[in-house]
Every structure is written in structure tokens, then in C-alpha cells.
Amino acid sequence: MQLRVLKFLLLALVGLQHLELSTGSRILTAFFFPGKSHFMMLNAVIRELVQHGHEVTNITPFSLAKENLGLNYTEIVIPQYNFWPSILETTKVNSVVELTDVSTLTLLKLFYEMGLKSTSMAFESPEVLKLIHAKDKAGKYDLLLVEQFFNEGALFLGHLYQVPVINLFTFTFANYMSSLTGIVTPWSYVAHGWKPYTDRMSLSERIDNVYVSLAEELMRKYWYYPAQDGILEQHFSKTFDRLPSIREMERNISVILLNTYMPLEAPRPVSFNMIPVGGLHIKPPKPLPPKMQKFLDEAVHGAIYFSLGSQVRCADFPPEKLKIFLDVFARLKQRVLWKFEDDKLLKLPPNVMTQDWLPQTDILAHPNVKVFISHGGLFGTQEAVHYGVPVLGMPVYADQYLNIKKGQIAGYTMGVDYRTVAEQELRHALTELLENPKYRDNIKRASRIFRDRPLSAMDTAMYWIDYVIEHRGAAHLVSEGLNLPWYQFYLLDIAGIAVALVLFPLLALLLICRSLRSAKKLKAKSKRN
């Protein structure tokens, strides 16, 4: 009897699995930009979609084949664009750590170039071309999921297959989202994402913020978007009678999933289709490799974790700078786990361990880790807040300055300039973070806010993906502001009418006064004659 019940339960379980697979949607994902850190978030979403029973066709520069995701997962691996020539050509630097000295507008130009070239390269992939030139597109997919990181040309796939589009932002808000969502971003208190300003800017900061934000808008409108349109023209003008512009295709975006959440972002205007899902890449911690686990377990005075992410290499620091770090670490009673990319450091202090790759989230989850020395990348910042580890920030470029600045204001971060930091300053900063309880208290408070959500970040993302599919694009979420020309969107037509209503009466009054004055002069002249 028990055997029959067991067989029945197994058959029921198999039936439920088949039912889940049969009711899953068919999702096409297009991730063109070869940024390794981005794929912590993108791949986490892919895995979850497959686990939920969706059929996923994934265009990616990084294969997930080793994960054996099953029959519901199809992969199109595209070549990884080498962005170093673009970095060298545009910025004239020799390594990523030197990007600190590059202006915001030059960095924007660099990322535009990288986005354009990686988009063009993706459209040269034979497998991607098969998707584009396929004749049986109708009903093939239910949704396009793209990464909005300077690869807007990927929206063309949504146009061809006539499916709703969800944008997955691997970074936080951007000021140019005004044109994506149909809302006005007030530059008076919303800082540009690559500026180290808060929502309480001084006059000089507001001037700079307006300048950079306006310059970005103009660069996108008059150079970047036409260049993205040009890529489509270059590759597909002979195949299709009419190609939509990037601006047209952006109106087909149903939902934007943003890599942010409170308290890492100050309040700002948002639309119904802007959904914060920051931290969805953070998974429950796994056991560390035995040697590393032992190193941290035996750190009776605590440990410091030092990593500058996947792009910034500590190995590129000059020898005199490395000596400063080593001298300070050698005098600490805490242990230091350091992501270092080569074997340049031959004489390490006994309390320092280096490796060229480290499982960051699992390390930050260890209770003995007391401080995280970081470049201020968004993913690492979220992980530090999630696990409640104070941060010593050494920003290098882009949003890293703003992330560190936010942490300083919230009271869980200290910042230093890696180019000028001296031994005494570094030692003081680490001592303060290790021994002053306010930093630990403040980040624990931020951690509680970051974790306190109606749904988890991943469940929120899955809900809205299913929602857009269920409601066939969910057009009711999208603001009508997207359909307004720019002069109406910013009320310049109303302002013009208001100015005219004020100026015309004044002008008429001025003309009347001049006419009366001229008449009086003529009358006086006629009397004299």
C-alpha cells in the first residue's frame, strides 16, 4: 500500500513539473555587453526564469553551459568585445586605475563607443542573424529581456518579434531615464549618477550637475542615438524596407527593472514601470574553500576584505603604493584577505592572504569580516550593506564616487583617494572603521532597510516579468509623456505662450505710447509752424 502511494506521489510530482513547463512563457534575452560583474545579476535572472518553467533563449558573451540548466535553456554565445582598444584610444590611460583622472563627459563618450562596438559585433554573429532573418517570427517568443547598458540596438529584436520588452538595468537610476519613462528628472536635487553629489547640492554642484546632465542629453540625442540607428542601417537596410529608430523602439519598453533599493537611493520621481530590484544577485552564502575558511575562522581580532572588483586591478598600483598598504596591514592585529591579480607581492606579512579571485559574497557573509576595502562598485556596495560590513572606499570612475559618497553620508563608509593616500591616513581610516561602533551600527541599520521588502528582490523581478507577459506588455504602466515631443514634455510651448501673453500687451502698450508721443511731437511742431 505504501509503495502504491509513493508511486502515485511521484507521478503527481512529475505531472506538476510537466504542467509547469507547459505553462511557461518563451523568453528571448539579449545581453551584448561583456562586463563580467553585470552577469552576476543577469545570470541570476536567467537561472530563476528557467527554474520557474520558462523557456529561455539567451544571447550572451558568457556561457552558462556548465550549469546544465536543462532543456528549457538555449544559448547563443556571441564573441566578447575587447574594450581595451576603445579605452586606450578615448582616454589615453594605461590601466583602469588611471580612469580617476578622466572627466565625466569623456567617460560617457568611452562607454558610448564601447556600447556601439559591442552592439555592432553582436549583429555580426551568425546565430543572432538567424534570429533576425527567421521567417517564422510570429508567436515564437512572448517577451524580450535586454540589458540597458549602451546596447539599445538590441531593442530591434523586440520590434521584429513584436513582443513586449523589459529592460534590466544592471546599474541604478540614470538621468536620461526621463526620455525612457516619460517623467521629468529634477536636476536641482537629483544628482547625475557619475557625480559624487547628494540630493542636497550646493550652487556650484547644481551648476555642474545641470551642465553634465544637459551635455549627456545632447550627446545622446545628436550623436549616440543616431550612431545606434546607423548600426541598424549598416547591418539591415538591405533586408528591411523600413528600420525603426531607437527612440521609436524605446516606446515599446514595458518595465524597467532597476538595480537599486532603499536606502542606497535618495527619493526621486519614478513612474509605475520603474521597479527597484537591487540585490537580486545576492544568494545565500556557501562554505568557503578550506584554506580560506580556516584563515577567517581563526581571525580572532576580525578580518579585512580587500577587493577592487573585476575591472580595477590592485596589481596595477605602483610599487610605492603597494608598500603603503603592506606596511599598514603588517601592523594590524586583524587578518587581511586581498584580491590581488598576480604574484608581484612576494613578501607578504603573516596576517595577509592574497588570491587572484575570491568569492566575495561568501566572504562578506563571514561574521569575522569587519571592513571591506572597495572601489565602490554597485554590486559590492549592495553586498556590503546586505551583510552589514562597513566600507573603506577608494573610487576610481563612473558611479563609484556617488556610491561611496552615499555611504559616507549614511555613516557606514569612509573614503580615501588611492592616488594620494599616505600610510598615516590609511591606518587612521581602518582603525576608525574597526574600532568606532557607529560605522557598524549605521550599516546594520542600512542592512535592515535594504532587506525589509514586501517580496524578495528576485521574487519582485519574477512577478513583474510574469505581469508584463500576462498583460501583453502592460501598456497601462507606461506614461503618455513618452509620446510628447521634447518642447511639450518640458512645457516649453506653455512657457512660450505665457511669455507671449505677458510680452504682447507690454509691446502693444509700448507701441501705443510711442504713437502717442509721436502724435504729440507732430502736433507741437505744427503749432510752431
ABEGO torsion letter per residue (X at the ends): XAAAAAAAAAAAAAAAAAAAAAABBBBBBBBABBBAAAAAAAAAAAAAAAAAGBBBBBBBABBAAAAGAEAABBBBBBBBBBAAAAAAAAAGBABAAAAAABBAAAAAAAAAAAAAAAAAAAAABAAAAAAAABABABGABABBBBBBBGAAAAAAAAAAAGBBBBBBBABBBBAAAAAAAGBBBBAAABBBAABABBABBBAAAAAAAAAAAAAAAAAAAAAAAAAAAAAAAAAAAAABABBBBAAAAAAABABBBBBBBOAABBBBBBBAABBBABGAABBBBBBBBAAAAAAAAABAAEBBBBBAEAABBAAABBAAAAAAAAAAAAABABBBBBBBABAABABBBAABBBBABBBAAAAAABAABABBBBAGBAAAAAAAAAAGBBBBBBBABEAAAAAAAAAAAAGABBBBBAAABBAAAAAAAAAAAAABAAAAAAAAAAAAAAABBABBAAAAAAAAAAAAAAAGGGAAABBAAAABBAAAAAGAAAAAAAAAAAAAAAAAAAAAAAAAAAAAAAAAAAAAX
